[in-house]
């Protein structure tokens, strides 16, 4: 019986493997009598692993063991199916044994494709950059939005024979009784009346300098001289005749330009910027920030303005605030006492508006800015930067950094208040030189 495999060639005396009588083992290449079938198409090779310093090597060169069998050397394309110790995935095992490397990212004995750790430092930098870009974009868009709402209607270039500029910046701040944009219901509720046109209800000079801000009220009943001026609309020159009028009459006669001309002529102080706000805008600003807290030392009532206040701390809404700053007949000092209340209120308004809760809260900031800018009238050279400086200078008056006062008064004539010329001259000199103000007002 022939017990040899098919396709045997050669002599039967040749032995296979270790059963040979030869004193040394024979390799597969020394056995020509075995003919293998043609190699089948092999499947894609797994990734080859570089030789490791430690681990399992299936190619023992000194003996007859190669590629998973004794004396059987597969031809090219043959897959023995033997696990050579390569590990695919995230298995664990010895660092150098058959189980491969157990650590992600590659061990000593295995082939592991691990996920790299996130670069948090890079992510934080990227997040900070995105935040900065977003803040800049919002700030720039807000700037142009606010700038577009400013009503630059006052042309100070029409003012003639102006005094020289001094150190610091001087703002003429005017509160008018303009009812522009107000409905009949609002006029009734705010007790503004329905008079046509507009008049000045309050006038102040705010000096912003290196020695702190100085806020000076100009009583509307101040006795002043109307100088030579050029009409803001007609362009015609009107020669001064020395006529004496109340200060608010200058505004009523030819608007902001003549008011600036009259203030400069009677004080000798150069006005850099003009700012005016009407009744409606004033009330809306107060309501937009949720009211203004005031400490009223003494209770008072006034039917004409609608004021009815008890003594003590209280929060005033827009309607109450307007009544507070307009009241004059309830006080013994009439217009002088009213200007003092106006100073106190405006400083409190600025102080309570310029807070993080308003500036950093878009739901309060935009309504507040919108309410003010909608009715704010400024000169043509006014920038948002200058307007912001004015606002913070006003806040500084109540923060202990500045001074508030009335224009020094020496008496009255025909019911009009007469300024103390000597004190006014000293006051203007200190402001022009940006010195500490020592002059006392009424």
C-alpha positions as a Python dict, from the first residue, in 0.01 Angstrom:
ca = {
    (1, 'X'): (0, 0, 0),
    (2, 'X'): (127, 335, -99),
    (3, 'X'): (104, 555, 210),
    (4, 'X'): (287, 852, 60),
    (5, 'X'): (102, 1168, -41),
    (6, 'X'): (2, 1221, -402),
    (7, 'X'): (249, 1384, -639),
    (8, 'X'): (542, 1228, -459),
    (9, 'X'): (858, 1218, -657),
    (10, 'X'): (1203, 1099, -580),
    (11, 'X'): (1332, 802, -392),
    (12, 'X'): (1133, 639, -114),
    (13, 'X'): (1446, 623, 89),
    (14, 'X'): (1435, 999, 146),
    (15, 'X'): (1289, 1077, 482),
    (16, 'X'): (1067, 1370, 590),
    (17, 'X'): (1140, 1606, 872),
    (18, 'X'): (1295, 1488, 1189),
    (19, 'X'): (1224, 1126, 1106),
    (20, 'X'): (1513, 1137, 864),
    (21, 'X'): (1814, 929, 933),
    (22, 'X'): (2028, 1230, 870),
    (23, 'X'): (2202, 1355, 1182),
    (24, 'X'): (2077, 1714, 1111),
    (25, 'X'): (1728, 1841, 1034),
    (26, 'X'): (1635, 1914, 678),
    (27, 'X'): (1461, 2227, 561),
    (28, 'X'): (1167, 2244, 332),
    (29, 'X'): (1390, 2350, 48),
    (30, 'X'): (1580, 2016, 70),
    (31, 'X'): (1266, 1817, -1),
    (32, 'X'): (1201, 1843, -373),
    (33, 'X'): (970, 1544, -365),
    (34, 'X'): (690, 1760, -219),
    (35, 'X'): (503, 1972, -472),
    (36, 'X'): (257, 2227, -328),
    (37, 'X'): (-55, 2340, -502),
    (38, 'X'): (-46, 2687, -663),
    (39, 'X'): (-78, 2964, -406),
    (40, 'X'): (-422, 3114, -370),
    (41, 'X'): (-460, 3495, -404),
    (42, 'X'): (-372, 3630, -68),
    (43, 'X'): (-583, 3876, 127),
    (44, 'X'): (-445, 4227, 197),
    (45, 'X'): (-154, 4213, 434),
    (46, 'X'): (-191, 4350, 780),
    (47, 'X'): (42, 4634, 870),
    (48, 'X'): (390, 4509, 933),
    (49, 'X'): (545, 4587, 1266),
    (50, 'X'): (908, 4689, 1291),
    (51, 'X'): (1121, 4447, 1489),
    (52, 'X'): (1095, 4515, 1861),
    (53, 'X'): (1372, 4498, 2112),
    (54, 'X'): (1158, 4260, 2309),
    (55, 'X'): (868, 4036, 2221),
    (56, 'X'): (785, 3720, 2039),
    (57, 'X'): (963, 3642, 1711),
    (58, 'X'): (815, 3356, 1509),
    (59, 'X'): (1120, 3315, 1295),
    (60, 'X'): (1366, 3097, 1488),
    (61, 'X'): (1667, 3093, 1264),
    (62, 'X'): (1883, 2834, 1434),
    (63, 'X'): (1641, 2548, 1394),
    (64, 'X'): (1398, 2429, 1135),
    (65, 'X'): (1112, 2646, 1264),
    (66, 'X'): (1013, 2918, 1021),
    (67, 'X'): (682, 3100, 968),
    (68, 'X'): (476, 2884, 1195),
    (69, 'X'): (580, 2531, 1098),
    (70, 'X'): (866, 2283, 1127),
    (71, 'X'): (1034, 2243, 796),
    (72, 'X'): (746, 2407, 604),
    (73, 'X'): (850, 2732, 441),
    (74, 'X'): (543, 2881, 274),
    (75, 'X'): (584, 3015, -68),
    (76, 'X'): (512, 3382, -139),
    (77, 'X'): (144, 3458, -109),
    (78, 'X'): (76, 3192, 156),
    (79, 'X'): (-102, 3304, 476),
    (80, 'X'): (-49, 3065, 760),
    (81, 'X'): (-314, 3231, 979),
    (82, 'X'): (-86, 3222, 1276),
    (83, 'X'): (-117, 3516, 1525),
    (84, 'X'): (225, 3674, 1539),
    (85, 'X'): (153, 3881, 1849),
    (86, 'X'): (29, 4193, 1672),
    (87, 'X'): (-255, 4364, 1857),
    (88, 'X'): (-511, 4574, 1675),
    (89, 'X'): (-731, 4793, 1887),
    (90, 'X'): (-693, 4889, 2250),
    (91, 'X'): (-618, 4554, 2407),
    (92, 'X'): (-391, 4515, 2705),
    (93, 'X'): (-114, 4278, 2774),
    (94, 'X'): (249, 4247, 2859),
    (95, 'X'): (473, 4533, 2758),
    (96, 'X'): (695, 4298, 2567),
    (97, 'X'): (515, 3964, 2541),
    (98, 'X'): (260, 3803, 2320),
    (99, 'X'): (-22, 4031, 2422),
    (100, 'X'): (134, 4341, 2260),
    (101, 'X'): (149, 4688, 2410),
    (102, 'X'): (-128, 4771, 2655),
    (103, 'X'): (-95, 5151, 2647),
    (104, 'X'): (-270, 5387, 2403),
    (105, 'X'): (-41, 5551, 2158),
    (106, 'X'): (186, 5249, 2127),
    (107, 'X'): (345, 5006, 2372),
    (108, 'X'): (668, 4815, 2353),
    (109, 'X'): (516, 4501, 2216),
    (110, 'X'): (212, 4596, 2012),
    (111, 'X'): (74, 4806, 1731),
    (112, 'X'): (-188, 5041, 1876),
    (113, 'X'): (-327, 5345, 1696),
    (114, 'X'): (-426, 5571, 1991),
    (115, 'X'): (-613, 5906, 2003),
    (116, 'X'): (-399, 6207, 2091),
    (117, 'X'): (-494, 6416, 2396),
    (118, 'X'): (-676, 6749, 2324),
    (119, 'X'): (-458, 7059, 2321),
    (120, 'X'): (-646, 7269, 2577),
    (121, 'X'): (-396, 7555, 2566),
    (122, 'X'): (-456, 7597, 2193),
    (123, 'X'): (-833, 7578, 2240),
    (124, 'X'): (-828, 7845, 2511),
    (125, 'X'): (-620, 8077, 2291),
    (126, 'X'): (-857, 8023, 2002),
    (127, 'X'): (-1161, 8087, 2222),
    (128, 'X'): (-1006, 8407, 2360),
    (129, 'X'): (-931, 8528, 2007),
    (130, 'X'): (-1290, 8465, 1897),
    (131, 'X'): (-1419, 8652, 2204),
    (132, 'X'): (-1196, 8953, 2134),
    (133, 'X'): (-1306, 8966, 1771),
    (134, 'X'): (-1672, 8944, 1874),
    (135, 'X'): (-1635, 9224, 2131),
    (136, 'X'): (-1460, 9445, 1876),
    (137, 'X'): (-1729, 9379, 1618),
    (138, 'X'): (-2007, 9467, 1863),
    (139, 'X'): (-1822, 9777, 1984),
    (140, 'X'): (-1758, 9906, 1633),
    (141, 'X'): (-2116, 9844, 1521),
    (142, 'X'): (-2248, 10013, 1837),
    (143, 'X'): (-2023, 10314, 1777),
    (144, 'X'): (-2148, 10368, 1422),
    (145, 'X'): (-2508, 10307, 1528),
    (146, 'X'): (-2485, 10568, 1804),
    (147, 'X'): (-2291, 10811, 1587),
    (148, 'X'): (-2561, 10795, 1320),
    (149, 'X'): (-2827, 10895, 1573),
    (150, 'X'): (-2656, 11216, 1685),
    (151, 'X'): (-2831, 11529, 1562),
    (152, 'X'): (-2546, 11763, 1476),
    (153, 'X'): (-2758, 12069, 1408),
    (154, 'X'): (-2571, 12353, 1582),
    (155, 'X'): (-2305, 12530, 1376),
    (156, 'X'): (-2066, 12710, 1611),
    (157, 'X'): (-1875, 12846, 1312),
    (158, 'X'): (-2156, 13103, 1281),
    (159, 'X'): (-2066, 13247, 1621),
    (160, 'X'): (-1854, 13561, 1574),
    (161, 'X'): (-1592, 13744, 1783),
    (162, 'X'): (-1518, 13443, 2002),
    (163, 'X'): (-1278, 13449, 2299),
    (164, 'X'): (-961, 13239, 2283),
    (165, 'X'): (-971, 12879, 2398),
    (166, 'X'): (-816, 12790, 2732),
    (167, 'X'): (-703, 12461, 2884),
    (168, 'X'): (-960, 12186, 2925),
    (169, 'X'): (-1296, 12151, 2750),
    (170, 'X'): (-1607, 12361, 2809),
    (171, 'X'): (-1955, 12225, 2737),
    (172, 'X'): (-2271, 12436, 2735),
    (173, 'X'): (-2548, 12197, 2845),
    (174, 'X'): (-2903, 12310, 2779),
    (175, 'X'): (-3231, 12156, 2889),
    (176, 'X'): (-3507, 12283, 2663),
    (177, 'X'): (-3884, 12261, 2693),
    (178, 'X'): (-3902, 12118, 2343),
    (179, 'X'): (-4205, 11895, 2298),
    (180, 'X'): (-4085, 11754, 1968),
    (181, 'X'): (-4192, 11394, 1916),
    (182, 'X'): (-4427, 11394, 2216),
    (183, 'X'): (-4788, 11281, 2183),
    (184, 'X'): (-5079, 11477, 2329),
    (185, 'X'): (-5107, 11213, 2602),
    (186, 'X'): (-4739, 11247, 2694),
    (187, 'X'): (-4765, 11627, 2707),
    (188, 'X'): (-5059, 11597, 2944),
    (189, 'X'): (-4894, 11334, 3164),
    (190, 'X'): (-4564, 11525, 3187),
    (191, 'X'): (-4741, 11861, 3234),
    (192, 'X'): (-4535, 12027, 2962),
    (193, 'X'): (-4816, 12230, 2807),
    (194, 'X'): (-4856, 12269, 2433),
    (195, 'X'): (-4667, 12590, 2359),
    (196, 'X'): (-4512, 12608, 2014),
    (197, 'X'): (-4136, 12637, 1967),
    (198, 'X'): (-3895, 12582, 2252),
    (199, 'X'): (-3725, 12771, 2530),
    (200, 'X'): (-3441, 12695, 2766),
    (201, 'X'): (-3543, 12552, 3099),
    (202, 'X'): (-3190, 12511, 3234),
    (203, 'X'): (-2837, 12609, 3127),
    (204, 'X'): (-2503, 12489, 3265),
    (205, 'X'): (-2135, 12515, 3183),
    (206, 'X'): (-1937, 12198, 3245),
    (207, 'X'): (-1559, 12242, 3248),
    (208, 'X'): (-1361, 11919, 3214),
    (209, 'X'): (-993, 11965, 3305),
    (210, 'X'): (-696, 11814, 3487),
    (211, 'X'): (-815, 11953, 3823),
    (212, 'X'): (-1147, 11775, 3805),
    (213, 'X'): (-1480, 11879, 3654),
    (214, 'X'): (-1660, 12201, 3746),
    (215, 'X'): (-2034, 12236, 3690),
    (216, 'X'): (-2167, 12595, 3688),
    (217, 'X'): (-2538, 12667, 3661),
    (218, 'X'): (-2650, 12975, 3470),
    (219, 'X'): (-2990, 13088, 3607),
    (220, 'X'): (-3237, 13146, 3326),
    (221, 'X'): (-3327, 13482, 3487),
    (222, 'X'): (-2966, 13605, 3468),
    (223, 'X'): (-2939, 13965, 3343),
    (224, 'X'): (-2716, 13969, 3031),
    (225, 'X'): (-2642, 14188, 2730),
    (226, 'X'): (-2723, 14073, 2378),
    (227, 'X'): (-2411, 14146, 2168),
    (228, 'X'): (-2366, 14187, 1793),
    (229, 'X'): (-2440, 13857, 1620),
    (230, 'X'): (-2503, 13694, 1284),
    (231, 'X'): (-2843, 13533, 1234),
    (232, 'X'): (-2822, 13153, 1227),
    (233, 'X'): (-3079, 13129, 947),
    (234, 'X'): (-3057, 13460, 761),
    (235, 'X'): (-2681, 13511, 782),
    (236, 'X'): (-2752, 13879, 841),
    (237, 'X'): (-2544, 14070, 1094),
    (238, 'X'): (-2738, 14232, 1378),
    (239, 'X'): (-2556, 14511, 1557),
    (240, 'X'): (-2560, 14504, 1934),
    (241, 'X'): (-2739, 14793, 2106),
    (242, 'X'): (-2652, 14713, 2466),
    (243, 'X'): (-2999, 14588, 2549),
    (244, 'X'): (-3032, 14385, 2868),
    (245, 'X'): (-3248, 14072, 2873),
    (246, 'X'): (-3288, 13746, 3061),
    (247, 'X'): (-3044, 13482, 2947),
    (248, 'X'): (-3312, 13248, 2816),
    (249, 'X'): (-3437, 13526, 2585),
    (250, 'X'): (-3122, 13488, 2374),
    (251, 'X'): (-3215, 13126, 2298),
    (252, 'X'): (-3574, 13222, 2219),
    (253, 'X'): (-3459, 13498, 1982),
    (254, 'X'): (-3218, 13308, 1756),
    (255, 'X'): (-3154, 12962, 1900),
    (256, 'X'): (-2836, 12788, 2019),
    (257, 'X'): (-2588, 12998, 1819),
    (258, 'X'): (-2703, 13325, 1977),
    (259, 'X'): (-2712, 13163, 2321),
    (260, 'X'): (-2347, 13055, 2283),
    (261, 'X'): (-2253, 13401, 2154),
    (262, 'X'): (-2426, 13568, 2452),
    (263, 'X'): (-2265, 13339, 2712),
    (264, 'X'): (-1917, 13390, 2563),
    (265, 'X'): (-1965, 13768, 2541),
    (266, 'X'): (-2082, 13803, 2904),
    (267, 'X'): (-1828, 13562, 3057),
    (268, 'X'): (-1522, 13571, 2830),
    (269, 'X'): (-1517, 13187, 2838),
    (270, 'X'): (-1480, 12994, 2511),
    (271, 'X'): (-1748, 12725, 2461),
    (272, 'X'): (-1610, 12416, 2285),
    (273, 'X'): (-1927, 12207, 2255),
    (274, 'X'): (-2303, 12249, 2275),
    (275, 'X'): (-2543, 11980, 2406),
    (276, 'X'): (-2923, 12011, 2430),
    (277, 'X'): (-3192, 11767, 2539),
    (278, 'X'): (-3569, 11810, 2541),
    (279, 'X'): (-3842, 11710, 2788),
    (280, 'X'): (-3931, 11383, 2617),
    (281, 'X'): (-3575, 11253, 2588),
    (282, 'X'): (-3498, 11342, 2947),
    (283, 'X'): (-3791, 11142, 3082),
    (284, 'X'): (-3719, 10843, 2855),
    (285, 'X'): (-3356, 10819, 2970),
    (286, 'X'): (-3466, 10800, 3333),
    (287, 'X'): (-3723, 10530, 3260),
    (288, 'X'): (-3473, 10332, 3048),
    (289, 'X'): (-3232, 10292, 3341),
    (290, 'X'): (-3512, 10206, 3583),
    (291, 'X'): (-3531, 10540, 3765),
    (292, 'X'): (-3289, 10763, 3956),
    (293, 'X'): (-3246, 10744, 4332),
    (294, 'X'): (-3253, 11083, 4506),
    (295, 'X'): (-3230, 11191, 4868),
    (296, 'X'): (-3475, 11479, 4908),
    (297, 'X'): (-3402, 11671, 5230),
    (298, 'X'): (-3740, 11843, 5256),
    (299, 'X'): (-4088, 11763, 5122),
    (300, 'X'): (-4235, 12002, 4862),
    (301, 'X'): (-4523, 12039, 4617),
    (302, 'X'): (-4569, 12243, 4301),
    (303, 'X'): (-4894, 12238, 4102),
    (304, 'X'): (-4738, 12385, 3787),
    (305, 'X'): (-4469, 12119, 3753),
    (306, 'X'): (-4671, 11841, 3915),
    (307, 'X'): (-4412, 11787, 4189),
    (308, 'X'): (-4528, 11613, 4508),
    (309, 'X'): (-4236, 11469, 4703),
    (310, 'X'): (-4184, 11346, 5057),
    (311, 'X'): (-3854, 11385, 5238),
    (312, 'X'): (-3602, 11098, 5226),
    (313, 'X'): (-3449, 10858, 4976),
    (314, 'X'): (-3669, 10758, 4686),
    (315, 'X'): (-3645, 10644, 4326),
    (316, 'X'): (-3789, 10887, 4072),
    (317, 'X'): (-3930, 10773, 3739),
    (318, 'X'): (-3921, 10984, 3422),
    (319, 'X'): (-4235, 11184, 3502),
    (320, 'X'): (-4129, 11254, 3860),
    (321, 'X'): (-3775, 11346, 3752),
    (322, 'X'): (-3901, 11603, 3505),
    (323, 'X'): (-4121, 11759, 3774),
    (324, 'X'): (-3826, 11764, 4015),
    (325, 'X'): (-3589, 11957, 3785),
    (326, 'X'): (-3858, 12201, 3667),
    (327, 'X'): (-3991, 12307, 4008),
    (328, 'X'): (-3911, 12668, 4105),
    (329, 'X'): (-4217, 12819, 4273),
    (330, 'X'): (-4202, 12584, 4571),
    (331, 'X'): (-3864, 12726, 4681),
    (332, 'X'): (-3776, 13050, 4850),
    (333, 'X'): (-3473, 13098, 4625),
    (334, 'X'): (-3686, 13031, 4314),
    (335, 'X'): (-3455, 12988, 4014),
    (336, 'X'): (-3136, 12960, 4221),
    (337, 'X'): (-3278, 12672, 4425),
    (338, 'X'): (-3404, 12508, 4108),
    (339, 'X'): (-3058, 12516, 3947),
    (340, 'X'): (-2913, 12346, 4255),
    (341, 'X'): (-3168, 12065, 4223),
    (342, 'X'): (-3091, 12034, 3854),
    (343, 'X'): (-2720, 11991, 3930),
    (344, 'X'): (-2788, 11729, 4195),
    (345, 'X'): (-3020, 11535, 3969),
    (346, 'X'): (-2802, 11540, 3655),
    (347, 'X'): (-2498, 11430, 3854),
    (348, 'X'): (-2700, 11145, 4011),
    (349, 'X'): (-2834, 11046, 3669),
    (350, 'X'): (-2483, 11026, 3522),
    (351, 'X'): (-2349, 10841, 3826),
    (352, 'X'): (-2621, 10576, 3821),
    (353, 'X'): (-2611, 10532, 3443),
    (354, 'X'): (-2234, 10482, 3410),
    (355, 'X'): (-2235, 10152, 3600),
    (356, 'X'): (-2144, 9798, 3487),
    (357, 'X'): (-2507, 9690, 3530),
    (358, 'X'): (-2603, 9938, 3255),
    (359, 'X'): (-2296, 9946, 3031),
    (360, 'X'): (-2253, 9565, 3019),
    (361, 'X'): (-2624, 9491, 2988),
    (362, 'X'): (-2738, 9541, 2626),
    (363, 'X'): (-3104, 9527, 2736),
    (364, 'X'): (-3043, 9847, 2937),
    (365, 'X'): (-2760, 10008, 2742),
    (366, 'X'): (-2927, 10028, 2401),
    (367, 'X'): (-3264, 10159, 2526),
    (368, 'X'): (-3081, 10418, 2737),
    (369, 'X'): (-2859, 10532, 2452),
    (370, 'X'): (-3148, 10528, 2209),
    (371, 'X'): (-3370, 10736, 2439),
    (372, 'X'): (-3102, 10999, 2487),
    (373, 'X'): (-2965, 11014, 2134),
    (374, 'X'): (-3308, 11039, 1975),
    (375, 'X'): (-3366, 11386, 2127),
    (376, 'X'): (-3006, 11500, 2178),
    (377, 'X'): (-2894, 11800, 1972),
    (378, 'X'): (-2521, 11878, 1955),
    (379, 'X'): (-2279, 12094, 1759),
    (380, 'X'): (-2136, 11975, 1429),
    (381, 'X'): (-1792, 11909, 1574),
    (382, 'X'): (-1919, 11689, 1857),
    (383, 'X'): (-1786, 11333, 1852),
    (384, 'X'): (-1906, 11035, 2053),
    (385, 'X'): (-1570, 11043, 2233),
    (386, 'X'): (-1625, 11405, 2343),
    (387, 'X'): (-1983, 11326, 2442),
    (388, 'X'): (-1864, 11031, 2650),
    (389, 'X'): (-1604, 11249, 2822),
    (390, 'X'): (-1877, 11499, 2909),
    (391, 'X'): (-2090, 11222, 3054),
    (392, 'X'): (-1814, 11086, 3278),
    (393, 'X'): (-1711, 11438, 3382),
    (394, 'X'): (-2069, 11492, 3495),
    (395, 'X'): (-2047, 11170, 3695),
    (396, 'X'): (-1726, 11294, 3857),
    (397, 'X'): (-1907, 11594, 4003),
    (398, 'X'): (-2084, 11367, 4253),
    (399, 'X'): (-1784, 11140, 4301),
    (400, 'X'): (-1589, 11399, 4500),
    (401, 'X'): (-1361, 11476, 4206),
    (402, 'X'): (-1527, 11803, 4104),
    (403, 'X'): (-1717, 12114, 4206),
    (404, 'X'): (-2074, 12230, 4146),
    (405, 'X'): (-2189, 12589, 4191),
    (406, 'X'): (-2414, 12867, 4066),
    (407, 'X'): (-2275, 13163, 3879),
    (408, 'X'): (-2175, 13423, 4143),
    (409, 'X'): (-2458, 13675, 4192),
    (410, 'X'): (-2420, 14031, 4327),
    (411, 'X'): (-2786, 14137, 4329),
    (412, 'X'): (-3086, 14187, 4099),
    (413, 'X'): (-3234, 14447, 3868),
    (414, 'X'): (-3593, 14449, 3745),
    (415, 'X'): (-3636, 14091, 3871),
    (416, 'X'): (-3325, 13972, 3683),
    (417, 'X'): (-3019, 13829, 3862),
    (418, 'X'): (-2699, 14032, 3818),
    (419, 'X'): (-2369, 13845, 3803),
    (420, 'X'): (-2078, 13946, 4023),
    (421, 'X'): (-1837, 14066, 3752),
    (422, 'X'): (-1522, 14048, 3967),
    (423, 'X'): (-1591, 13688, 4076),
    (424, 'X'): (-1695, 13588, 3726),
    (425, 'X'): (-1366, 13721, 3589),
    (426, 'X'): (-1166, 13529, 3852),
    (427, 'X'): (-1368, 13213, 3789),
    (428, 'X'): (-1313, 13228, 3412),
    (429, 'X'): (-939, 13287, 3462),
    (430, 'X'): (-912, 12977, 3680),
    (431, 'X'): (-1105, 12770, 3426),
    (432, 'X'): (-896, 12894, 3132),
    (433, 'X'): (-576, 12808, 3319),
    (434, 'X'): (-725, 12477, 3432),
    (435, 'X'): (-659, 12567, 3795),
    (436, 'X'): (-840, 12456, 4105),
    (437, 'X'): (-1160, 12658, 4133),
    (438, 'X'): (-1170, 12861, 4456),
    (439, 'X'): (-1449, 13104, 4366),
    (440, 'X'): (-1773, 13042, 4551),
    (441, 'X'): (-2112, 13078, 4386),
    (442, 'X'): (-2457, 13135, 4529),
}
